[in-house]
Amino acid sequence: MIIVNFQLHLFFIWQILNCQRMRQYSINGVKQNGIEISRKFEHQNIVVLLYFLLKSNSYLQKWELAKSVQLNKDRGRQIFKQYQNEYQKCLNLINNYFKKMRNSIQLFLVAQNFYTIFLNKYIQMIIQIILTLFLLMLYLLVVKPLVPMIKLKMQFGDACLMKFHLFGGELWEALKEMKTSKDLFKRHRDLYMKHPYKIFVTNFLWKVRINVADPEYYKLMLHNHQYYSKFNNINHDNVIQNGLICQMGEKWKAQRLLLSESFDYDQLKSRLPMINEVCLEKIDSIQGDNILEFLELITGQVVIRSFFGKSADGVQINNKKIQIEIADLLNELGEARFKSKYIFVKRFFLGTKSWGFFPTKKEKELLQRISEMRLAIEKLIQKRIVEIELKMDENEDDIKQRETDFLDVLIKEYLKQKQQGTQKITIDEIIQQFITLFFAGTDTTAVLSYHCLYFLAQYPEIQEEIREEVLSVCKNESILDDKIKQLHKLSAFINEVLRFKNPAIRLLMRFCNETHRVKDLTIQKGWSVTIDYQFPQQQSKHFPNPEKFDYKRWLEQEPIKENHQFVYLPFSSGPRNCIGQHMAQMEAKIILSQILRKFSIQINHDVESRWTARFLYQLQPGNCVKLQKR
């Protein structure tokens, strides 16, 4: 039996539907072709014959044509009888295919109608969604930030400088400057000098950002700190978030009150011998040409001894001295947002949660180092707790009378609250308080001292004048309080360096937590606020020849003109001013004096210096100056 396969059926259908082509065949032509092909396939099958039969327009013609084929009649009859049923089956099969095709076509038409209707509705829905998103983005990126910005401009006129950026171009430009500019804040400084403003208002996406440069305004802002929260540059919950810098409200008040006694003048004087000891020890063993790292070793060791005593001497993290590893880690955490737009955008939208959202390889490395740093600090704290508990068991009165370090103050309060069942201070808070004080006491003082060395190298005549003062006042190696008070030129020099290149420029951005008024300025909830207190220091109405580095201006009785007591704020002001400012100045004076006694400071012309930002605004690289033994 002949098996008529699926391809052949389709071929038959195509031939039947192809009416135009069928008309081209004549009966005789088909007859002749049928004879020739039938002879060729005489002992096989008659499929080819059926093929030619189906090319005519009527079954009667097909049958007559088949009968007229010049074959052996008997053989022909046998063939036609044998294949007549198959022929009929083939026709039935073709008819069935036609029926199925009609059904399929009907289904296709129904589906096409449904698809057309659905597509039209879908397109309409897509258009509506796109239009809604466009209007939403228009509101968020244009209307929401631009309307209050225009209001401020209309209110303050020329005293308000306004720059609108659709996609936050101001910050993208700042990120670019981090890599290309020799001075990160030169553009902002030049902008202020060209258009001295009270308020500079701009935006990042939908958030309004204002920079306040008028002392009369930021004086009130600094004294009303309850309206603001400080932006954590590290953006990590387990580093400095619970420390004195970033803490808010009653928690901050309790921390400040607890630590303030440790920063009073008598306590600071008692630390001067230790500061001299650390400084001389490091100076005598100075290695390498990275002066900034050398200064961080000194200031870091001072903070660690002030916090832990000598119990932390020799402690290492990741095969580095503890003060170097912590300083490097904090700086890398601070500058990570500047080095990667991806990290910057993540932190902007997700805050501290950004660390868990598709972290980069660098972020994973930093997270690991944070864990190792916290573990090392916690071990030191737990060890100290055991020591203090044992001493308390022996004689608690002696513990109260003994001279304590920062850690003792915190642990004593921790144990006291634990005994009373009013636990407020936690081990995590003590860890973060140490990191906070370490950052505030190590980096700022080290960078300030580094800037001072740079300006001493830039002005050799000033270097000689100050060295003469140091040598005449400080006869002995240990420089104590009575000698520090006599270093007038050195104090004036440090003040001028802070006026020119303060490491804490725009250190911490503030977020407004509640809509309020500062004089005639309304600051709305959700705005970010930065105090540009460094710019008024560059105005001639406050300082004659402000572009000139002249430390002697500070030796005058009134070095600042039109002084509002808020023109020169190297350590901020108000209740949240720098708690360690006096310690930082005393430490910097000791470091600089000890270096000036033993070294000549020179510019390193083999490197290209630039003023950039890591955590602080600072001179980079760390070997911009050289120390030459005298």
C-alpha positions in Angstrom: 0.0 0.0 0.0 1.2 3.4 -0.9 1.9 5.7 2.1 1.1 9.3 1.2 3.3 11.3 3.4 2.5 14.7 4.9 4.8 16.6 2.5 3.1 15.1 -0.5 -0.3 16.2 0.8 0.9 19.7 1.2 2.3 19.6 -2.3 -1.1 18.4 -3.7 -2.8 21.2 -1.8 -0.4 23.8 -3.2 -1.0 22.5 -6.8 -4.7 22.5 -6.4 -4.7 26.1 -5.0 -2.4 27.2 -7.8 -5.2 27.6 -10.3 -3.3 29.9 -12.6 -0.6 27.4 -13.0 -3.1 24.5 -13.7 -4.5 26.3 -16.6 -1.2 26.3 -18.3 -1.3 22.5 -18.7 -3.1 21.0 -21.7 -4.8 17.7 -21.6 -2.5 16.3 -24.2 0.6 17.6 -22.4 -0.6 16.0 -19.2 -1.4 12.8 -21.1 2.0 12.6 -22.7 3.8 13.3 -19.4 1.6 10.7 -17.7 2.5 8.0 -20.2 6.3 8.7 -20.0 6.3 8.9 -16.2 4.1 5.8 -15.9 6.4 3.8 -18.0 9.3 4.9 -16.0 7.7 4.0 -12.7 5.7 1.0 -14.1 6.9 -1.5 -11.4 6.7 1.0 -8.5 3.7 3.1 -7.8 1.3 5.5 -9.4 1.8 8.5 -7.2 3.3 10.5 -10.1 0.3 9.7 -12.2 -2.0 10.9 -9.4 0.0 14.1 -9.3 -0.7 14.8 -13.0 -4.3 13.8 -12.6 -4.8 16.4 -9.9 -3.6 19.2 -12.2 -6.8 19.3 -14.1 -9.9 21.2 -13.0 -12.5 18.4 -12.8 -12.4 14.8 -11.5 -14.1 13.7 -14.7 -11.3 15.0 -16.8 -8.8 13.3 -14.5 -10.6 10.0 -14.9 -10.8 10.3 -18.7 -7.2 11.2 -18.9 -6.2 8.2 -16.8 -8.3 5.9 -19.0 -6.6 7.1 -22.2 -3.1 6.4 -21.0 -1.5 4.1 -23.6 -0.5 1.3 -21.3 -1.2 -2.3 -21.5 -5.0 -2.4 -20.9 -5.0 -5.3 -18.5 -2.1 -3.9 -16.7 -3.8 -0.5 -16.6 -7.0 -1.9 -15.2 -5.1 -3.8 -12.5 -3.2 -0.6 -11.7 -6.4 1.6 -11.6 -8.3 -1.0 -9.6 -5.4 -1.4 -7.2 -4.9 2.3 -6.6 -8.5 3.5 -7.0 -9.1 3.2 -3.2 -5.8 4.9 -2.5 -6.8 7.6 -4.9 -10.1 8.1 -3.2 -8.4 8.2 0.2 -6.0 10.8 -1.1 -8.9 12.9 -2.3 -10.6 12.5 1.0 -7.4 13.4 2.8 -7.1 16.5 0.7 -10.7 17.5 1.4 -10.0 17.0 5.1 -7.0 19.2 4.9 -9.1 21.9 3.2 -11.6 21.7 6.0 -8.9 22.0 8.6 -7.3 24.8 6.7 -10.7 26.6 6.7 -11.0 26.1 10.4 -7.4 27.2 10.9 -8.0 30.3 8.8 -11.2 31.1 10.8 -9.2 30.7 14.1 -6.5 32.8 12.6 -8.9 35.6 11.7 -10.5 35.5 15.2 -7.0 35.6 16.7 -6.0 38.4 14.4 -9.0 40.4 15.4 -8.3 39.7 19.1 -4.6 40.6 18.7 -5.5 43.8 16.9 -7.9 44.8 19.7 -5.4 43.8 22.4 -2.5 45.5 20.6 -4.4 48.7 20.3 -5.3 48.6 24.0 -1.8 47.6 24.9 -0.3 50.4 22.9 -2.7 52.8 24.6 -1.7 51.5 28.0 2.0 51.7 27.1 1.6 55.3 26.0 -0.3 56.1 29.2 2.4 54.6 31.3 5.2 56.4 29.4 3.3 59.7 29.7 2.7 59.1 33.4 6.4 58.3 34.0 7.4 61.3 31.9 5.2 63.7 33.9 6.4 62.1 37.2 10.1 62.5 36.1 9.3 66.1 35.0 7.9 66.9 38.4 10.7 65.2 40.3 13.7 66.4 38.2 12.4 69.8 37.2 9.4 71.2 39.1 10.1 69.9 42.6 13.7 71.3 42.8 13.4 74.3 40.4 10.4 76.0 42.0 11.9 76.6 45.5 15.2 77.5 43.8 13.6 80.2 41.7 11.8 81.4 44.8 15.1 81.8 46.6 16.6 83.6 43.7 13.7 86.0 43.5 13.9 86.6 47.2 17.6 87.2 47.5 18.5 88.5 44.1 22.2 88.8 43.5 22.9 87.5 47.0 21.7 84.1 45.8 23.6 82.2 43.1 21.5 79.6 41.5 22.6 76.7 39.2 20.1 74.1 38.1 21.2 70.7 36.8 18.7 68.3 35.3 20.7 65.2 36.2 22.9 66.5 39.0 25.7 67.8 36.8 27.3 69.7 39.6 28.2 66.5 41.5 29.3 64.7 38.3 31.6 67.6 37.6 33.0 67.4 41.2 33.7 63.7 40.7 35.5 64.4 37.5 37.5 67.2 39.2 38.6 64.6 41.8 40.7 63.0 39.1 41.8 65.9 37.0 42.0 69.1 39.1 45.1 70.2 41.1 42.8 71.8 43.6 39.3 70.3 44.2 37.8 73.5 45.6 39.4 76.1 43.3 36.4 76.3 41.0 34.1 76.9 43.9 36.5 79.4 45.4 36.8 81.3 42.1 33.0 81.2 41.7 32.6 82.8 45.1 35.2 85.4 44.5 33.5 86.4 41.2 30.0 86.4 42.7 30.2 86.7 46.5 27.0 85.1 47.6 25.1 84.6 50.8 23.5 81.5 49.4 24.4 79.2 46.6 21.5 76.9 45.6 21.7 74.0 43.3 20.3 70.5 43.1 21.1 66.8 42.7 18.2 65.2 40.9 15.2 66.2 43.0 17.0 67.2 46.1 17.8 70.9 46.7 21.2 71.7 48.0 22.1 75.0 49.5 25.5 76.4 50.5 25.5 79.2 53.1 28.5 81.5 53.1 27.2 84.4 55.1 28.4 84.4 58.8 25.2 86.0 60.0 23.2 83.0 58.7 25.5 80.1 59.5 26.0 81.5 63.0 22.3 80.8 63.7 22.5 77.4 62.0 25.4 76.2 64.1 23.7 77.2 67.3 20.4 75.5 66.2 21.9 72.2 65.4 18.8 70.3 66.4 17.3 71.0 63.0 20.0 69.1 61.2 21.6 65.6 61.0 25.1 65.1 59.7 25.7 63.1 56.6 27.9 60.1 57.3 30.5 60.1 54.5 31.4 56.5 55.3 27.8 55.5 55.0 28.2 52.4 57.1 26.2 51.7 60.3 29.1 50.0 62.2 31.9 52.5 61.9 31.1 56.0 63.2 27.3 56.2 62.9 26.9 55.8 66.7 29.9 58.0 67.6 30.0 61.6 68.7 30.2 63.2 65.3 27.0 61.6 63.8 24.9 60.9 66.9 21.8 63.1 67.4 19.5 64.4 70.1 19.7 63.2 73.7 22.1 60.4 72.8 24.6 63.0 71.5 24.2 65.2 74.6 24.9 62.2 76.9 28.0 61.3 74.9 29.3 64.9 74.8 28.8 65.3 78.5 30.5 62.1 79.3 33.6 62.9 77.3 33.9 66.6 77.8 35.7 66.2 81.1 38.5 64.2 79.3 39.1 67.3 77.1 39.3 69.9 79.7 42.5 71.9 80.0 43.9 70.0 83.0 43.4 66.7 81.4 45.1 67.9 78.2 48.1 69.2 80.1 48.5 65.8 81.7 48.9 64.2 78.2 51.6 66.6 77.0 54.5 64.4 78.3 53.0 61.4 76.5 52.6 63.4 73.3 56.3 64.5 73.5 57.4 60.9 74.2 55.5 59.5 71.2 56.7 62.3 68.9 60.4 62.0 69.8 60.2 58.2 69.6 58.8 58.4 66.0 61.1 61.2 64.9 64.2 59.3 66.0 63.1 56.3 64.0 61.6 57.9 60.9 61.8 55.8 57.8 60.8 56.3 54.2 59.7 59.5 52.5 56.0 59.4 53.1 55.7 62.3 55.6 51.9 62.1 55.9 52.1 58.5 56.9 54.8 59.4 59.4 52.6 62.1 60.9 49.7 59.6 61.1 51.9 57.3 63.0 52.5 60.0 65.6 48.9 61.3 65.9 47.4 57.8 65.7 49.7 56.6 68.5 48.7 59.6 70.6 45.0 58.8 70.2 45.5 55.1 70.9 47.4 55.9 74.1 44.8 58.5 75.1 42.1 55.9 74.6 43.7 52.6 75.6 46.8 53.6 77.4 49.9 51.6 76.5 47.9 48.3 76.3 47.4 48.8 72.5 51.1 49.3 71.8 52.3 46.9 69.1 48.8 45.8 68.1 48.5 45.1 64.3 45.6 44.7 61.9 46.3 43.1 58.5 50.0 43.2 59.2 50.0 46.9 59.7 50.3 49.0 62.8 46.8 49.6 64.1 46.9 53.4 63.6 48.1 53.1 60.0 45.4 50.4 59.1 42.6 52.4 60.7 43.7 55.7 59.1 44.0 54.0 55.6 40.7 52.2 56.0 38.8 55.4 57.0 40.3 57.4 54.2 39.5 54.6 51.6 35.9 54.5 53.0 35.6 58.2 52.6 37.0 58.5 49.1 35.2 55.4 47.7 32.2 57.5 46.8 34.4 59.8 44.7 36.2 57.1 42.8 33.1 55.2 41.6 29.9 56.8 40.2 28.2 53.4 40.8 29.0 53.6 44.5 28.1 57.3 44.7 24.6 56.7 43.2 24.1 53.6 45.4 24.9 55.6 48.5 22.6 58.5 47.4 19.6 56.3 47.0 20.2 53.5 49.5 22.3 55.1 52.2 23.9 52.6 54.6 21.9 49.7 52.9 24.0 50.3 49.7 26.7 47.9 51.0 24.4 44.9 50.6 23.2 45.8 47.1 25.5 44.1 44.5 28.7 45.2 46.2 31.8 45.7 44.1 35.0 43.9 44.7 36.4 46.9 46.4 33.3 47.2 48.7 33.7 43.5 49.7 37.3 44.1 50.6 36.4 47.2 52.7 33.7 45.2 54.5 36.2 42.5 55.4 38.6 45.1 56.7 35.9 46.8 58.7 35.1 43.4 60.4 38.7 42.8 61.2 39.2 46.3 62.5 36.1 46.1 64.8 37.2 42.6 66.0 40.7 43.9 67.0 39.2 46.9 68.8 36.6 44.8 70.6 39.4 42.5 71.9 41.2 45.5 73.4 37.9 46.8 75.0 37.0 43.4 76.5 40.5 43.0 77.9 40.2 46.5 79.5 36.8 45.7 80.9 38.2 42.6 82.7 41.1 44.7 84.1 38.7 47.5 85.4 36.3 45.0 86.9 39.1 43.3 88.8 40.3 46.7 90.1 36.7 47.6 91.0 36.5 44.5 93.0 39.6 45.4 94.9 39.0 49.0 95.6 36.5 51.1 93.6 37.4 54.3 95.3 41.0 54.1 94.0 39.6 53.6 90.5 37.5 56.8 90.7 40.5 58.8 91.9 43.0 57.5 89.3 43.8 59.4 86.2 41.8 57.8 83.4 41.9 57.6 79.7 38.9 57.9 77.3 38.2 54.2 77.4 38.1 54.1 81.2 35.5 56.8 81.2 33.2 54.9 78.8 33.8 51.5 80.4 33.1 52.8 83.9 29.8 54.3 82.7 29.0 51.0 80.8 29.6 48.9 84.0 27.7 51.4 86.1 24.7 51.2 83.9 25.0 47.4 83.7 24.9 47.2 87.5 21.9 49.6 87.7 20.0 47.8 85.0 19.8 50.9 82.9 22.0 49.8 80.0 22.3 52.6 77.4 26.0 52.4 76.4 26.8 49.2 74.5 30.1 47.6 73.4 29.2 48.6 69.8 28.9 52.2 70.9 32.3 52.1 72.6 33.9 50.6 69.5 32.4 53.3 67.3 33.3 56.0 69.8 36.9 54.9 69.5 36.8 54.9 65.7 35.2 58.4 65.8 37.8 59.8 68.2 40.6 58.1 66.3 39.5 59.7 63.0 39.0 63.1 64.6 42.3 63.0 66.4 44.5 61.2 63.9 43.6 62.4 60.4 42.8 66.0 61.1 45.9 66.7 63.2 48.2 64.7 60.9 46.8 66.5 57.8 47.0 69.9 59.5 50.6 69.2 60.4 51.3 68.1 56.9 49.9 71.3 55.4 52.0 73.3 57.9 55.1 71.5 56.8 54.2 72.2 53.1 53.8 76.0 53.7 57.0 76.0 55.8 58.8 74.5 52.8 57.1 77.0 50.4 58.3 79.9 52.5 61.9 79.2 53.7 62.2 82.7 55.4 59.1 82.0 57.4 60.5 78.6 58.3 63.6 80.2 59.7 61.7 82.8 61.7 59.6 80.1 63.4 62.5 77.8 64.0 64.3 80.6 65.8 61.3 81.1 68.0 61.1 77.4 68.8 64.8 77.1 69.6 64.8 80.2 71.8 61.7 79.1 73.7 62.1 75.3 73.9 65.5 74.6 75.4 64.6 71.1 76.5 63.3 68.2 74.4 60.0 68.0 76.2 57.7 70.9 75.2 55.1 71.4 77.9 52.2 73.8 78.5 54.3 76.8 79.7 56.5 76.7 76.6 53.6 76.1 74.2 52.0 79.4 75.3 55.1 81.3 74.3 55.1 80.0 70.7 53.3 83.0 69.4 54.7 82.9 65.8 54.0 79.2 65.5 50.4 79.7 66.7 49.9 82.6 64.2 51.4 80.4 61.4 49.0 77.5 62.2 46.1 80.0 62.1 47.1 81.2 58.7 47.5 77.6 57.3 43.9 76.9 58.6 42.7 80.1 56.8 44.3 78.9 53.5 43.9 75.1 53.6 41.7 73.9 56.4 41.4 70.1 56.2 37.8 70.3 57.4 36.4 72.2 54.4 32.9 70.9 53.7 33.7 67.9 55.9 30.2 67.0 56.7 27.1 67.8 54.8 23.9 68.4 56.9 20.4 67.3 56.2 17.5 69.4 57.3 15.1 67.4 59.5 12.5 70.0 60.0 11.4 73.1 58.0 12.5 76.2 59.8 13.7 79.8 59.3 17.1 81.3 59.6 16.5 85.0 59.6 14.6 85.5 56.3 15.8 82.2 54.8 13.4 79.3 54.9 15.1 75.9 54.9 12.8 73.1 54.0 12.8 69.6 55.4 14.8 67.2 53.2 17.2 69.8 51.8 20.9 69.3 52.2 22.9 72.1 53.7 26.6 72.9 53.6 28.3 75.8 55.4 31.0 77.5 53.3 32.7 79.2 56.2 36.1 79.1 54.4 35.0 81.6 51.7 34.5 84.7 53.9 38.1 84.2 55.0 39.1 85.0 51.4 37.4 88.4 51.4 39.4 91.6 51.6 36.7 93.2 53.8 37.8 90.7 56.5 41.5 90.1 55.7 43.7 92.6 53.9 45.4 91.0 50.9 43.5 87.7 51.5 45.3 85.9 48.7 48.7 86.5 50.4 50.0 84.0 52.9 50.9 86.2 55.8 51.1 84.6 59.2 52.0 87.9 60.9 48.5 89.2 60.4 47.6 87.0 63.4 50.1 88.7 65.6 48.1 91.9 65.4 45.6 92.7 68.1 42.6 92.6 65.7 43.6 90.4 62.7 40.0 90.2 61.4 38.1 93.2 60.1 34.3 93.4 60.5 34.5 90.4 62.7 31.2 88.7 63.6 33.0 86.1 65.7 32.0 83.7 62.9 34.2 84.8 60.0 37.1 82.5 61.1 35.9 79.1 62.3 38.7 76.6 61.8 37.0 74.2 64.3 33.3 75.1 63.7 31.3 76.7 66.5 28.2 76.3 68.6 27.3 73.3 70.8 28.7 70.8 68.3 32.1 72.4 67.7 35.2 70.3 67.7 35.5 68.8 71.2 39.2 68.1 70.6 40.3 71.4 69.0 42.6 72.4 71.9 44.3 69.0 72.0 44.7 69.1 68.2 46.4 72.5 68.3 48.7 71.6 71.2 49.7 68.3 69.5 50.4 70.1 66.2 52.6 72.7 67.9 54.6 69.9 69.6 55.0 67.9 66.4 56.0 71.0 64.3 58.4 72.2 67.0 60.1 68.9 67.4 60.5 68.6 63.6 61.8 72.1 63.2 64.4 71.5 65.9 65.9 68.5 64.0 65.0 68.9 60.4 65.0 71.4 57.5 61.8 71.1 55.5 62.0 71.2 51.7 59.6 70.9 48.8 59.9 67.6 46.9 60.1 68.7 43.3 60.0 65.1 42.1 56.2 64.8 42.7 53.2 66.8 41.5 51.2 68.0 44.4 47.4 68.4 44.3 44.7 69.4 46.8 42.1 66.7 46.8 39.6 65.0 49.1 39.8 61.6 50.7 37.9 61.9 54.0 39.4 65.3 54.5 40.5 68.1 52.1 44.2 67.4 52.0 47.5 67.7 50.1 48.4 64.6 48.1 50.6 62.6 47.7 52.1 62.0 51.1 55.7 62.9 50.1 55.2 66.5 48.8 57.8 67.6 51.3 61.2 66.2 52.4 62.8 66.3 55.8 66.6 67.0 55.7 68.5 66.6 59.0 70.1 69.7 60.2 
